[in-house]
Amino acid sequence: MWATKVDSNTDLNTPQATSIFHRGISDGSVLHSSKISQLQASRAPLTPLHDLGSSTFEGGTVTTSFAHINLKKQPSLRMSVVTEDDAVSVTPPETEPSSPKGGAKLSVFLGSRCTRVHFVRHAEGFHNVVTRQAGHRAEAVIKAAHEEAKKKALADGKSPQEAEALAKAAAVKVERVEENRPVHHATPGAEDYTDAELTEAGRNQCYALRGKMDRNLIIDPHHRTHIDLVVVSPLRRCLETADIIFGPGCSSTRPDLKPFLVNDLCRERYGEFYCDKRRAMSENKKDPRFGEWDWETQAEDWPSKCMLFSDEDTTWKPERETDEHVHERAMLFLQWLAKRPEREVAVVTHSSFLKNLFKVFGGETSEADQDVLRALPANCELRTVVLCHHG
């Protein structure tokens, strides 16, 4: 069994590092990011399997996208280029990656310190349906906000480019309010969407992704997927998604199957919206599909400085979780994951949590490379990275 070489007394808040590598699907070759657009232009377009923006595809291959990204605020975490799992290497966190003559910047990590992580956003839930419908109904309001903000910016002497940027930001703000109105805590009936479950379409998305993974059409065909552990947010939509895609899990009758571990650290960004408030974990545990999963380890490993661990959702409140707190929580989750002995892990979680997790990384990379990693994932989208821990 592979294990990271991390002492039990190691303080992960020191300049030791955890790194994330973005790795797309490839034909087995290692590509420099500057060649991505050229290669993509030469290939036939791919058809998304589900919603627009999804990287789950019906056919063809997706060029590997590499990014070397330094953390903005937390030097103990880095994002670097990856080649093959057992040929990965590491640049110490306090040094810059080497740049061979005429070549790209590279970092090298020991394969024994790397964990391949398949992040999956939950499939479509009932709350996704009503928020999407609300967004469509509010298109006229959003357009009006855009035009009004642009007109005001131009009147204030802003350049056309600056005015357009301000107008887009204003439109996005209005869109967020209008789209999420059905699940907002102040909206009558919004409480009905507490810990929303999957729709029939969502369950079908899960079956489709499971079929693709079983046929190895998403994951690199040169790397057979043998997931050792499934980590799941305790919200109902993630529990259902994980069960359909990766189940069944380890149980008293089938101890040979991979374990499923529930962890509240990877829950959705909480507060303000009822859909992001979870039921008591003991209530969800009563469901026979999830009853024998590991709900206890999270309590044993819980970082008390982050937030209170409790069976009931005492964390949720009318105010939205701050950017700073969700970033901290995401990093604590990655640090916990990096200490796990498993080498290949699936994590079923949420769009806003993933967006904020990857937002922490930025710096020495093109905007195109950042967009690959930071794009908001679609329902049931799988995104594979390699998590590396510096010894």
Residue pairs with C-beta under 8 A, 6 or more apart in sequence:
1 341
2 112
2 341
2 342
2 343
3 341
4 112
4 113
4 115
4 338
4 339
4 340
4 341
4 389
5 112
5 113
5 391
6 338
6 339
6 389
6 391
10 16
12 18
12 76
12 335
12 338
12 339
13 76
14 76
15 75
15 76
15 93
15 94
16 76
16 93
16 389
16 390
16 391
17 75
17 76
17 77
17 78
17 92
17 93
17 388
17 389
17 390
18 76
18 77
18 78
18 331
18 334
18 335
18 338
18 387
18 388
18 389
18 390
19 77
19 78
19 79
19 80
19 90
19 107
19 109
19 387
19 388
19 389
19 390
20 77
20 78
20 79
20 334
20 358
20 361
20 385
20 386
20 387
20 388
21 66
21 79
21 80
21 81
21 82
21 88
21 114
21 385
21 386
21 387
21 388
22 65
22 66
22 67
22 79
22 82
22 369
22 372
22 373
22 383
22 385
23 64
23 66
23 82
23 384
23 385
23 386
24 55
24 62
24 63
24 64
24 65
24 372
24 384
25 61
25 62
25 64
25 218
25 219
25 220
25 384
26 61
26 62
26 63
26 64
26 220
27 61
28 220
28 221
28 222
29 64
30 64
30 83
30 84
31 39
31 63
31 64
31 66
32 66
32 103
32 104
33 65
33 66
33 67
33 104
33 365
33 366
33 368
33 369
34 104
36 63
36 65
36 368
37 368
39 63
40 63
43 60
43 61
43 63
44 60
46 57
46 58
46 59
46 60
46 62
47 57
47 58
47 59
48 54
48 55
48 56
48 57
48 58
48 378
49 56
49 57
49 58
49 208
49 209
49 212
50 56
50 205
50 208
50 378
50 379
50 380
50 381
51 378
51 379
52 378
53 375
53 376
53 377
53 378
53 381
54 377
54 378
54 379
54 380
54 381
55 62
55 377
55 378
55 381
55 382
55 383
56 208
56 209
56 212
56 218
56 378
56 380
56 381
56 382
57 217
57 218
59 217
65 369
65 372
66 81
66 82
66 104
66 369
67 79
67 81
67 365
67 369
67 370
67 372
67 373
68 79
68 80
68 81
68 97
68 105
68 107
68 364
68 365
69 78
69 79
69 80
69 361
69 362
69 363
69 364
69 365
69 369
69 370
69 373
70 78
70 79
70 361
70 362
70 363
70 364
71 77
71 78
71 79
71 360
71 361
71 362
71 363
72 360
72 361
72 362
72 363
73 360
74 331
74 360
75 93
75 94
76 93
76 390
77 331
77 334
77 360
77 361
78 91
78 93
78 107
78 361
79 361
79 373
80 90
80 91
80 97
80 106
80 107
80 109
80 388
81 97
81 104
81 105
81 106
81 107
82 88
82 386
85 111
85 114
85 116
85 223
85 386
86 111
87 111
88 108
88 109
88 110
88 111
88 114
88 386
88 388
89 106
89 107
89 108
89 109
89 110
90 107
90 108
90 109
90 110
90 113
90 388
90 390
91 97
91 98
91 107
91 108
92 390
93 390
96 105
97 105
97 106
97 107
98 105
98 106
98 107
99 105
99 106
100 106
105 364
109 388
110 391
113 388
113 389
113 390
113 391
114 343
114 386
114 387
114 388
115 337
115 338
115 340
115 342
115 343
115 344
115 345
115 386
115 387
115 388
116 343
116 344
116 345
116 384
116 385
116 386
116 387
117 337
117 345
117 346
117 347
117 384
117 385
117 386
117 387
118 219
118 225
118 227
118 344
118 345
118 346
118 347
118 382
118 383
118 384
119 347
119 349
119 354
119 377
119 382
119 383
119 384
119 385
120 209
120 241
120 242
120 245
120 346
120 347
120 348
120 349
120 380
120 381
120 382
120 383
121 349
121 350
121 351
121 354
121 377
121 378
121 379
121 380
121 381
122 198
122 202
122 233
122 235
122 237
122 238
122 240
122 241
122 348
122 349
122 350
122 379
122 380
123 198
123 202
123 203
123 205
123 206
123 237
123 240
123 241
123 244
123 379
123 380
124 198
124 199
124 201
124 202
124 205
124 379
124 380
125 196
125 197
125 198
125 199
125 202
125 237
125 275
126 193
126 196
126 197
126 198
126 199
127 182
127 183
127 193
127 196
127 273
127 275
128 196
128 199
128 202
128 379
129 199
130 182
130 183
130 193
131 179
131 180
131 182
131 183
132 179
133 182
134 178
134 179
134 180
134 181
134 182
135 175
135 178
135 179
137 178
138 174
138 175
138 178
138 179
141 174
141 178
142 171
142 174
142 175
142 178
143 171
145 170
145 171
145 173
145 174
146 167
146 168
146 170
146 171
147 167
148 170
149 166
149 167
149 169
149 170
149 171
150 163
150 164
150 166
150 167
153 162
153 163
153 166
153 167
154 160
154 163
158 166
180 272
180 273
181 187
182 189
182 190
182 193
183 190
183 193
183 273
183 274
183 275
184 190
184 272
184 273
184 274
185 272
185 273
185 274
185 318
186 318
190 273
190 274
191 274
192 274
193 274
193 275
194 274
194 275
194 277
194 278
194 279
195 235
195 236
195 237
195 275
195 277
195 278
195 279
195 284
196 236
196 237
196 275
197 236
197 237
197 240
198 206
198 237
198 240
198 241
202 237
202 240
202 241
202 379
202 380
203 240
203 244
205 379
205 380
206 240
206 241
206 244
206 245
206 380
207 244
208 380
209 218
209 245
209 380
209 382
210 244
210 245
210 246
212 218
213 219
213 225
213 245
213 382
216 224
216 225
218 382
219 225
219 384
225 344
226 344
227 246
227 258
227 344
227 345
227 346
228 258
228 342
228 343
228 344
228 345
229 258
229 259
229 260
229 261
229 340
229 342
229 344
229 345
229 346
230 242
230 246
230 249
230 258
230 259
230 260
230 261
230 345
230 346
230 347
230 348
231 260
231 261
231 262
231 263
231 266
231 337
231 345
231 346
231 347
231 348
232 238
232 239
232 242
232 260
232 261
232 262
232 263
232 266
232 293
232 347
232 348
232 349
233 239
233 262
233 263
233 264
233 266
233 267
233 268
233 348
233 349
233 350
233 353
234 262
234 263
234 264
234 267
234 278
234 281
234 284
234 295
235 267
235 268
235 276
235 278
235 350
236 278
236 279
236 284
238 348
238 349
238 350
239 262
239 284
239 287
239 289
239 290
240 289
241 348
241 380
242 260
242 346
242 348
243 249
243 289
243 290
245 346
245 348
245 380
246 258
246 260
246 346
246 348
247 260
247 289
248 254
248 257
249 257
249 258
249 259
249 260
249 292
249 293
250 256
250 257
250 258
250 259
250 260
250 292
251 257
251 292
252 292
259 293
259 294
260 290
260 293
260 294
261 293
261 294
261 297
261 298
262 281
262 290
262 293
262 294
262 295
262 298
263 297
263 298
263 333
263 336
264 281
264 298
264 309
265 298
265 303
265 306
265 329
265 332
265 333
265 336
266 333
266 347
266 349
266 350
266 353
267 276
267 278
267 349
267 350
267 353
268 276
268 349
268 350
268 351
268 352
268 353
269 276
269 320
269 321
269 326
269 350
269 352
269 353
269 356
270 276
270 277
270 313
270 315
270 316
270 317
270 320
270 321
271 316
271 317
271 318
271 319
271 320
271 321
272 318
272 319
272 320
276 316
276 350
277 313
277 316
278 284
278 313
278 316
279 313
280 311
280 312
280 313
281 295
281 311
282 311
284 290
285 291
285 293
285 295
298 309
299 309
301 336
302 309
303 332
303 336
306 328
306 329
306 332
307 315
307 325
307 329
308 314
308 315
323 356
326 352
326 353
326 356
327 356
327 357
327 359
327 360
330 353
330 356
330 357
330 360
331 357
331 360
333 357
334 357
334 387
337 345
337 347
337 387
338 387
338 388
338 389
339 389
351 376
351 377
354 377
354 383
355 374
355 376
355 377
358 373
358 374
359 374
361 373
362 370
373 385
377 383
